């Protein structure tokens, strides 16, 4: 077992990781080249214009990819009720109990 001394505390080693295969200049060069190739293809008419690609509706695309949101949307469209309408009685009982508790404290 070690003894704790206030004057000789060892500090933890610092994290000093240097990636071996990552070169930020090379990544920037590849990205620039990729953007230039896409621009040339757009000029030639091989790729659609950038504005057509960006016009996708993000919300509908996101909802279509998530199971929970798909279920919620289908429930809302079918007319099924929400949490409040399903639990009106429980909410009412909770409010009544809260009021009784408050009046009991004020006595």
C-alpha positions in Angstrom: 0.0 0.0 0.0 1.3 3.4 -0.9 1.5 6.4 1.5 -0.1 9.6 0.4 2.2 12.7 0.5 1.1 16.2 -0.3 4.4 17.3 -1.5 5.2 14.5 -3.9 2.0 13.8 -5.9 2.6 12.2 -9.3 0.7 13.8 -12.2 -0.9 11.7 -14.8 0.8 11.5 -18.2 -0.7 13.7 -20.9 -2.3 12.3 -23.9 0.1 12.8 -26.8 -1.2 10.8 -29.8 0.1 11.7 -33.2 -1.6 10.0 -36.1 0.8 8.2 -38.4 -1.2 8.0 -41.7 -3.2 11.3 -41.5 -2.0 14.2 -43.5 -4.3 17.3 -43.4 -2.7 18.8 -46.5 -3.4 15.7 -48.5 -7.0 15.5 -47.3 -7.5 19.2 -48.3 -6.0 18.5 -51.7 -8.2 15.4 -52.3 -11.3 17.4 -51.3 -10.4 20.3 -53.6 -9.8 17.9 -56.5 -13.1 16.1 -55.8 -15.0 19.5 -55.8 -13.2 20.5 -59.1 -14.2 17.2 -60.8 -17.8 17.6 -59.7 -17.9 21.2 -61.0 -16.6 20.0 -64.4 -19.1 17.2 -64.5 -21.9 19.7 -63.8 -20.7 21.9 -66.6 -20.8 19.0 -69.0 -24.3 18.0 -67.8 -23.4 14.6 -66.4 -24.4 15.6 -62.8 -27.5 17.6 -61.9 -27.1 21.2 -60.6 -26.2 21.7 -57.0 -29.4 23.5 -56.2 -31.5 20.5 -57.3 -29.6 18.2 -54.9 -29.9 20.6 -52.0 -33.6 21.1 -52.4 -34.5 17.8 -50.7 -36.8 18.3 -47.8 -34.6 17.3 -44.8 -37.5 16.8 -42.4 -39.4 14.3 -44.6 -36.2 12.5 -45.4 -35.3 12.2 -41.7 -38.8 11.0 -40.7 -38.7 8.4 -43.4 -35.5 7.0 -42.0 -36.5 6.7 -38.3 -38.9 4.0 -37.1 -40.2 5.9 -34.1 -41.1 9.1 -36.1 -42.7 7.0 -38.9 -45.0 5.4 -36.2 -45.8 8.8 -34.7 -46.6 10.3 -38.1 -48.8 7.4 -39.1 -50.6 7.6 -35.7 -51.3 11.3 -36.2 -52.5 10.9 -39.7 -54.8 8.0 -38.8 -56.4 10.2 -36.1 -55.2 8.4 -33.0 -55.1 10.6 -30.0 -52.1 11.9 -28.1 -50.9 11.3 -24.6 -53.1 14.0 -23.0 -56.3 12.8 -24.6 -55.5 9.1 -23.7 -54.8 9.9 -20.1 -57.4 12.6 -19.2 -58.6 10.7 -16.2 -55.1 10.1 -14.8 -54.3 13.8 -15.2 -57.6 14.8 -13.6 -57.0 12.5 -10.6 -53.4 13.9 -10.2 -54.7 17.5 -10.1 -57.4 16.6 -7.6 -54.8 14.8 -5.3 -52.5 17.8 -5.7 -55.3 20.2 -4.6 -56.2 18.0 -1.7 -52.6 17.9 -0.6 -52.2 21.7 -0.8 -55.4 22.3 1.1 -54.3 19.8 3.8 -51.0 21.7 4.2 -52.8 25.1 4.6 -55.0 23.8 7.4 
